[in-house]
């Protein structure tokens, strides 16, 4: 019988490796940030167009 502590890693089929998880999290955060920036840019460009009319 093997000695297994509480920190036995699960096989990769059940849990993505932490590096992939970290990269995925970073990509999602970047995407959210980019969308927010685009939205803010679109709003400011609309406001400046309205001011020039």
trRosetta pair geometry for C-beta under 8 A, 3 or more apart (Angstrom, degrees):
i j d omega theta_ij theta_ji phi_ij phi_ji
4 8 4.8 3 -168 -69 107 135
5 8 6.5 158 65 -45 57 79
9 15 7.7 -125 -175 59 81 135
10 14 4.3 -81 153 75 130 126
10 15 4.6 97 70 3 122 119
11 14 5.7 86 65 10 73 98
11 15 7.8 134 80 27 37 82
12 15 6.9 -92 -135 66 33 61
12 16 7.4 45 -163 -120 76 30
12 17 6.5 -18 -124 -52 102 88
16 20 4.7 -100 165 84 114 125
16 21 5.2 141 93 -58 112 88
16 24 7.7 30 116 -2 159 142
17 20 5.1 88 62 10 78 103
17 21 7.1 -147 96 -7 38 91
18 21 5.3 -56 -146 38 36 116
18 22 6.1 38 155 -23 69 104
19 22 5.7 -53 -148 35 30 111
19 23 6.4 28 153 -17 64 106
20 23 5.7 -55 -146 38 31 110
20 24 6.1 32 155 -20 66 107
21 24 5.8 -56 -148 36 28 111
21 25 6.3 29 153 -20 63 107
22 25 5.7 -55 -149 35 30 112
22 26 6.4 29 153 -19 64 106
23 26 5.7 -55 -149 37 32 111
23 27 6.3 33 153 -20 66 105
24 27 5.7 -53 -147 35 31 112
24 28 6.4 30 154 -18 64 105
25 28 5.9 -55 -150 36 30 109
25 29 6.4 30 152 -19 64 107
26 29 5.7 -55 -148 37 31 112
26 30 6.3 32 154 -20 66 105
27 30 5.7 -54 -147 36 31 111
27 31 6.3 32 154 -21 64 106
28 31 5.7 -54 -148 35 31 112
28 32 6.4 33 153 -19 65 104
29 32 5.8 -53 -150 35 31 111
29 33 6.3 31 153 -19 65 107
30 33 5.6 -56 -148 37 31 112
30 34 6.2 30 155 -20 66 107
31 34 5.8 -54 -146 36 29 110
31 35 6.3 30 155 -19 64 105
32 35 5.9 -57 -150 36 29 110
32 36 6.3 27 154 -18 64 108
33 36 5.8 -57 -151 37 30 111
33 37 6.3 29 153 -19 65 106
34 37 5.7 -54 -147 36 32 111
34 38 6.3 33 154 -19 66 105
35 38 5.7 -54 -148 36 31 111
35 39 6.3 32 153 -21 65 106
36 39 5.7 -54 -148 35 30 113
36 40 6.3 30 153 -19 64 106
37 40 5.7 -55 -147 37 31 110
37 41 6.2 32 153 -20 65 107
38 41 5.6 -55 -147 37 30 112
38 42 6.3 32 154 -21 65 105
39 42 5.8 -54 -149 34 30 111
39 43 6.5 29 153 -18 63 106
40 43 5.8 -55 -150 36 31 111
40 44 6.4 25 155 -15 66 107
41 44 5.9 -57 -145 39 30 106
41 45 6.2 27 157 -18 66 108
42 45 5.9 -56 -145 37 28 108
42 46 6.4 30 154 -20 63 106
43 46 5.8 -56 -151 34 30 111
43 47 6.4 30 152 -19 65 106
44 47 5.5 -51 -147 36 35 113
44 48 6.3 31 155 -17 67 105
45 48 5.8 -52 -145 38 33 108
45 49 6.4 38 153 -22 64 104
46 49 5.7 -54 -150 34 31 112
46 50 6.5 31 153 -19 65 105
47 50 5.8 -55 -151 35 32 111
47 51 6.5 32 152 -21 65 105
48 51 5.6 -50 -148 33 36 114
48 52 6.6 34 155 -20 65 105
49 52 6.0 -59 -151 34 32 108
49 53 7.0 41 150 -33 63 99
50 53 5.9 -45 -157 15 36 116
